[in-house]
Structures are given as C-alpha cells and as structure tokens.
Amino acid sequence: MIGQVLALGGAVLTLLAAIGVLRFPDVLARMHALTKASTLGFVLVAVGAAAELHTANDITSALLAAGLQIVTLPVAANLIARSTYLAEGIPHRVDTIDELAEAREAADAATDPPNSVG
C-alpha cells in the first residue's frame, strides 16, 4: 500500500512538471519545473516500485535508477540552461542580479588587448 501511494504521488508530481513546461513562459522557468518536479516524481515512483517488488535484484535496480536520476538530471539541466543562456536568439529573462553576465564581461575585458595608439 505504501509503495502504491508513493508511486501515485510521483506520478502526480510528474504530471505537474509537464503542466509547468506547458504553462511557464520562459525557457529557464520551464527547465526549473521540469528538473525539480520530474526528478522527485521519478524518485518517488522508483521507491514506490521498490517497496512493492519482492526480489533483491529488482529492488536494487529500481533504487539504482532513482539514484542515477538524482545524480544526472540536475547536472544535465544545468548544462542545458547555461547553453540556452549563452545562445543567440533564445529569449530569457533574469529577474535578479545576473552574476553570469557580470563574470562574462569581466572575462571579456581581461582577454581584450589594450588599444595601442601609435
């Protein structure tokens, strides 16, 4: 019974992530909804499946899949978000202090050669 409730909760979170992807206006907001809710949703489904399974091989496979999901999805989403931020022509909005833009400007200023007038 506990496994079924966990799996249902995970399915609901995954559904909410899909709705967030459709409803949010910005690429980065969509990625936030997708990575947070779908990661937790999948983990809950996998833990619920592990609670309902009976053999040790099946249980460890479900828990390993959940662990790999926790490790890989946030890293991949970070890389995709950064490439979206750096891409030309993809609109994105940063509501707070844009530290990445400041760091890029500082790096560009450090690599530009000084103008020599002669």
Phi and psi restraints in degrees (value plus and minus 20) as a CYANA .aco file:
   2 ILE   PHI     -85.0   -45.0
   2 ILE   PSI     -61.1   -21.1
   3 GLY   PHI     -82.4   -42.4
   3 GLY   PSI     -57.4   -17.4
   4 GLN   PHI     -88.7   -48.7
   4 GLN   PSI     -58.4   -18.4
   5 VAL   PHI     -86.6   -46.6
   5 VAL   PSI     -61.5   -21.5
   6 LEU   PHI     -83.4   -43.4
   6 LEU   PSI     -62.5   -22.5
   7 ALA   PHI     -85.1   -45.1
   7 ALA   PSI     -59.0   -19.0
   8 LEU   PHI     -85.4   -45.4
   8 LEU   PSI     -62.7   -22.7
   9 GLY   PHI     -81.8   -41.8
   9 GLY   PSI     -60.3   -20.3
  10 GLY   PHI     -85.4   -45.4
  10 GLY   PSI     -58.3   -18.3
  11 ALA   PHI     -86.1   -46.1
  11 ALA   PSI     -57.8   -17.8
  12 VAL   PHI     -85.8   -45.8
  12 VAL   PSI     -62.2   -22.2
  13 LEU   PHI     -84.0   -44.0
  13 LEU   PSI     -58.4   -18.4
  14 THR   PHI     -85.4   -45.4
  14 THR   PSI     -58.7   -18.7
  15 LEU   PHI     -83.8   -43.8
  15 LEU   PSI     -62.9   -22.9
  16 LEU   PHI     -83.4   -43.4
  16 LEU   PSI     -55.7   -15.7
  17 ALA   PHI     -84.4   -44.4
  17 ALA   PSI     -60.7   -20.7
  18 ALA   PHI     -85.4   -45.4
  18 ALA   PSI     -60.1   -20.1
  19 ILE   PHI     -85.4   -45.4
  19 ILE   PSI     -59.0   -19.0
  20 GLY   PHI     -83.4   -43.4
  20 GLY   PSI     -56.8   -16.8
  21 VAL   PHI     -84.8   -44.8
  21 VAL   PSI     -56.3   -16.3
  22 LEU   PHI     -97.3   -57.3
  22 LEU   PSI     -52.1   -12.1
  23 ARG   PHI    -113.0   -73.0
  23 ARG   PSI     -52.8   -12.8
  24 PHE   PHI     -91.0   -51.0
  24 PHE   PSI     121.8   161.8
  25 PRO   PHI    -103.5   -63.5
  25 PRO   PSI     -41.7    -1.7
  26 ASP   PHI    -129.7   -89.7
  26 ASP   PSI     127.7   167.7
  27 VAL   PHI     -80.8   -40.8
  27 VAL   PSI     -65.2   -25.2
  28 LEU   PHI     -88.8   -48.8
  28 LEU   PSI     -55.5   -15.5
  29 ALA   PHI     -87.2   -47.2
  29 ALA   PSI     -58.1   -18.1
  30 ARG   PHI     -83.1   -43.1
  30 ARG   PSI     -62.0   -22.0
  31 MET   PHI     -86.8   -46.8
  31 MET   PSI     -54.8   -14.8
  32 HIS   PHI     -83.1   -43.1
  32 HIS   PSI     -67.2   -27.2
  33 ALA   PHI     -82.8   -42.8
  33 ALA   PSI     -61.1   -21.1
  34 LEU   PHI     -87.5   -47.5
  34 LEU   PSI     -64.5   -24.5
  35 THR   PHI     -95.4   -55.4
  35 THR   PSI     -60.6   -20.6
  36 LYS   PHI     -91.0   -51.0
  36 LYS   PSI     -75.5   -35.5
  37 ALA   PHI     -92.2   -52.2
  37 ALA   PSI     -59.4   -19.4
  38 SER   PHI     -92.7   -52.7
  38 SER   PSI     -52.7   -12.7
  39 THR   PHI     -84.5   -44.5
  39 THR   PSI     -69.9   -29.9
  40 LEU   PHI     -84.7   -44.7
  40 LEU   PSI     -57.6   -17.6
  41 GLY   PHI     -82.3   -42.3
  41 GLY   PSI     -65.1   -25.1
  42 PHE   PHI     -86.1   -46.1
  42 PHE   PSI     -58.9   -18.9
  43 VAL   PHI     -83.5   -43.5
  43 VAL   PSI     -62.3   -22.3
  44 LEU   PHI     -84.1   -44.1
  44 LEU   PSI     -59.9   -19.9
  45 VAL   PHI     -83.9   -43.9
  45 VAL   PSI     -63.0   -23.0
  46 ALA   PHI     -87.2   -47.2
  46 ALA   PSI     -60.7   -20.7
  47 VAL   PHI     -87.9   -47.9
  47 VAL   PSI     -58.8   -18.8
  48 GLY   PHI     -83.4   -43.4
  48 GLY   PSI     -59.9   -19.9
  49 ALA   PHI     -85.7   -45.7
  49 ALA   PSI     -60.6   -20.6
  50 ALA   PHI     -84.2   -44.2
  50 ALA   PSI     -53.7   -13.7
  51 ALA   PHI     -89.8   -49.8
  51 ALA   PSI     -47.9    -7.9
  52 GLU   PHI    -111.5   -71.5
  52 GLU   PSI     -38.3     1.7
  53 LEU   PHI     -98.6   -58.6
  53 LEU   PSI     141.4   181.4
  54 HIS   PHI    -135.9   -95.9
  54 HIS   PSI     -48.2    -8.2
  55 THR   PHI    -113.3   -73.3
  55 THR   PSI     128.9   168.9
  56 ALA   PHI     -84.3   -44.3
  56 ALA   PSI     -54.7   -14.7
  57 ASN   PHI     -84.4   -44.4
  57 ASN   PSI     -62.3   -22.3
  58 ASP   PHI     -88.4   -48.4
  58 ASP   PSI     -60.6   -20.6
  59 ILE   PHI     -84.8   -44.8
  59 ILE   PSI     -65.7   -25.7
  60 THR   PHI     -87.7   -47.7
  60 THR   PSI     -52.8   -12.8
  61 SER   PHI     -84.8   -44.8
  61 SER   PSI     -63.4   -23.4
  62 ALA   PHI     -86.0   -46.0
  62 ALA   PSI     -62.3   -22.3
  63 LEU   PHI     -90.5   -50.5
  63 LEU   PSI     -54.4   -14.4
  64 LEU   PHI     -85.2   -45.2
  64 LEU   PSI     -61.3   -21.3
  65 ALA   PHI     -81.6   -41.6
  65 ALA   PSI     -61.0   -21.0
  66 ALA   PHI     -84.8   -44.8
  66 ALA   PSI     -63.2   -23.2
  67 GLY   PHI     -83.5   -43.5
  67 GLY   PSI     -62.5   -22.5
  68 LEU   PHI     -85.7   -45.7
  68 LEU   PSI     -55.0   -15.0
  69 GLN   PHI     -84.1   -44.1
  69 GLN   PSI     -61.9   -21.9
  70 ILE   PHI     -84.3   -44.3
  70 ILE   PSI     -57.2   -17.2
  71 VAL   PHI     -98.1   -58.1
  71 VAL   PSI     -62.2   -22.2
  72 THR   PHI    -110.4   -70.4
  72 THR   PSI     -57.0   -17.0
  73 LEU   PHI     -85.3   -45.3
  73 LEU   PSI     -65.5   -25.5
  74 PRO   PHI     -82.9   -42.9
  74 PRO   PSI     -56.1   -16.1
  75 VAL   PHI     -86.6   -46.6
  75 VAL   PSI     -65.5   -25.5
  76 ALA   PHI     -83.5   -43.5
  76 ALA   PSI     -60.8   -20.8
  77 ALA   PHI     -85.3   -45.3
  77 ALA   PSI     -57.0   -17.0
  78 ASN   PHI     -83.2   -43.2
  78 ASN   PSI     -63.5   -23.5
  79 LEU   PHI     -85.9   -45.9
  79 LEU   PSI     -60.0   -20.0
  80 ILE   PHI     -87.7   -47.7
  80 ILE   PSI     -61.2   -21.2
  81 ALA   PHI     -83.9   -43.9
  81 ALA   PSI     -60.1   -20.1
  82 ARG   PHI     -86.5   -46.5
  82 ARG   PSI     -61.6   -21.6
  83 SER   PHI     -88.3   -48.3
  83 SER   PSI     -53.2   -13.2
  84 THR   PHI     -86.1   -46.1
  84 THR   PSI     -61.4   -21.4
  85 TYR   PHI     -82.2   -42.2
  85 TYR   PSI     -61.0   -21.0
  86 LEU   PHI    -103.3   -63.3
  86 LEU   PSI     -33.8     6.2
  87 ALA   PHI     -92.0   -52.0
  87 ALA   PSI     130.3   170.3
  88 GLU   PHI    -106.4   -66.4
  88 GLU   PSI     117.0   157.0
  89 GLY   PHI      66.0   106.0
  89 GLY   PSI     -20.8    19.2
  90 ILE   PHI    -121.0   -81.0
  90 ILE   PSI      95.1   135.1
  91 PRO   PHI     -90.6   -50.6
  91 PRO   PSI     114.5   154.5
  92 HIS   PHI    -164.8  -124.8
  92 HIS   PSI     133.5   173.5
  93 ARG   PHI    -148.2  -108.2
  93 ARG   PSI     110.8   150.8
  94 VAL   PHI    -133.8   -93.8
  94 VAL   PSI      96.8   136.8
  95 ASP   PHI    -103.7   -63.7
  95 ASP   PSI     -39.7     0.3
  96 THR   PHI    -132.3   -92.3
  96 THR   PSI    -181.0  -141.0
  97 ILE   PHI     -86.2   -46.2
  97 ILE   PSI     108.9   148.9
  98 ASP   PHI    -113.4   -73.4
  98 ASP   PSI      66.8   106.8
  99 GLU   PHI     -88.6   -48.6
  99 GLU   PSI     -52.0   -12.0
 100 LEU   PHI     -87.2   -47.2
 100 LEU   PSI     -58.7   -18.7
 101 ALA   PHI     -85.1   -45.1
 101 ALA   PSI     -60.0   -20.0
 102 GLU   PHI     -84.7   -44.7
 102 GLU   PSI     -60.4   -20.4
 103 ALA   PHI     -87.6   -47.6
 103 ALA   PSI     -58.3   -18.3
 104 ARG   PHI     -86.1   -46.1
 104 ARG   PSI     -60.3   -20.3
 105 GLU   PHI     -84.3   -44.3
 105 GLU   PSI     -60.3   -20.3
 106 ALA   PHI     -86.4   -46.4
 106 ALA   PSI     -59.0   -19.0
 107 ALA   PHI     -89.0   -49.0
 107 ALA   PSI     -58.6   -18.6
 108 ASP   PHI     -85.7   -45.7
 108 ASP   PSI     -58.8   -18.8
 109 ALA   PHI     -87.4   -47.4
 109 ALA   PSI     -53.5   -13.5
 110 ALA   PHI     -94.6   -54.6
 110 ALA   PSI     -48.2    -8.2
 111 THR   PHI    -112.9   -72.9
 111 THR   PSI     -36.1     3.9
 112 ASP   PHI     -92.3   -52.3
 112 ASP   PSI     112.7   152.7
 113 PRO   PHI     -92.6   -52.6
 113 PRO   PSI     125.9   165.9
 114 PRO   PHI     -86.9   -46.9
 114 PRO   PSI     128.3   168.3
 115 ASN   PHI     -96.5   -56.5
 115 ASN   PSI     105.6   145.6
 116 SER   PHI    -127.2   -87.2
 116 SER   PSI     106.7   146.7
 117 VAL   PHI    -125.5   -85.5
 117 VAL   PSI     104.0   144.0
